[in-house]
């Protein structure tokens, strides 16, 4: 059974897409999970955000392409801090939250991330 989730993407605060967008997922993903979602003609990093999405027509809802479940979901305190800081600096929460993550997370696929994590575990 698929569920609707709110997902933040890095879009400017004053664009038409500044809030969380609705995406569907075949499995349960907790708030704070990093995901890869389609946005226009490209895939981009997104963050599952708590709450129920406003439901656009089902034909317009796209599926989440990939969940980065090998990384623990970001916690509620971090998400609260990002929401506060985004409001303070007058930015969208998605732009602020995803911009504060390491750049490699934004660009790596799940397979590349797994290789990087395995390599790091070997050296530790």
N, C-alpha and C positions, 0 to 999 in steps of 0.2 A: 504494500500500500504506500503510495507516495504522499508526502506531506509538504505543505507550503512553509517556506522559511523566509525570514527577512535577512538580506545579505547587503552589507555595506561594500561599496566599491569606491575607489579614489576618484571622485568627481568634484569639481569646484562647487563651492557653497551656493553660488548664484546661478547654477545651471538648472535645467528642468529635472535632472536626475540626482539632486543633492541628498535625498533621503535614502533609507533602506529600500532595496528593490526586492520584489517577490520572485523567488526561484523555487522549483520543486526538487525534492530529493526522494530517492527510493528507500533510504534508510534514515534512522534517527541521527541527527547531528546536533550536539549540544551547542548552546551559545558560546561563542569564543573560538569555534573551530575555523581554521583557515581553509578556504576552498578556491578552486579555479572555476570561474563562471564565464559564460559568453557575454560580451558587451559590444554591441555593434558587430564588426567583422573580426574581432580578436578575442582571445581568452585573456582574462585578467584575474589578479588575486582579489579575493573577497573575504569578508569576515562575517560569519553567522552572528546576527545580532538578536538579543532577546526580544520577545514580543510576537504578536500575531501580525502578519502582513495584511495590508489592505488588498483585497482580492480583485485584481483586474480580470478581464475575461480569460478563461482557461487557455484559449488558443494563443494568448500572448505570453504565457508563463513558460520560460525556458528552463531546462533541467540543469542542475549543477553538474559540471563535467567531471570534477575530481575533488575529493576531500583529502586534505593533508592530515590524515589521522595519525601519522607517525610522530607528530608534534602535539603535545598536550594542549587542550583548548586554553585560550587566554582566560584568566579569571575575572570575576565580576568586578573586583576592585579596580583592575586595570581598565576595564571598559567604562566604569564610572569616571575615572580620571580622564580618559580620552574624551568622553562626552563633555565634561567640564571644561577641559582645555580648548576643545573645538569651539564651544560657545564663547569662551573668553577671547580667543583670537579670531572670532568670526569666520570660521572655516567649517566645512562640512565634516561630520564625524568620520566618514569614510576616508576623506582626504587626509585628515589629521592622524587617525589611527593607523592606517596602512602606510602612511609616510614615516611613521615612527619605528616601523619594523626594519630589520636589516635588509639592505637592497637585494641580497641574494635570494631571499624568500620571494620577492616579487617576480623574479626572473626564472627561477629553477622549476623544472617539472617535478612530479612526484618521484620519478625514477632517479633523476639527478640528485634530488634531496636525500633519497635513501642511500645512494652511494657516498655522499658527503658525510652523512651521519655514521655510516659503517666505518669509513676511514677515520673519523674522529674517535670512534669507540676503540679502534685498534691502537691508536696512539695514546689513549688514556690509561 
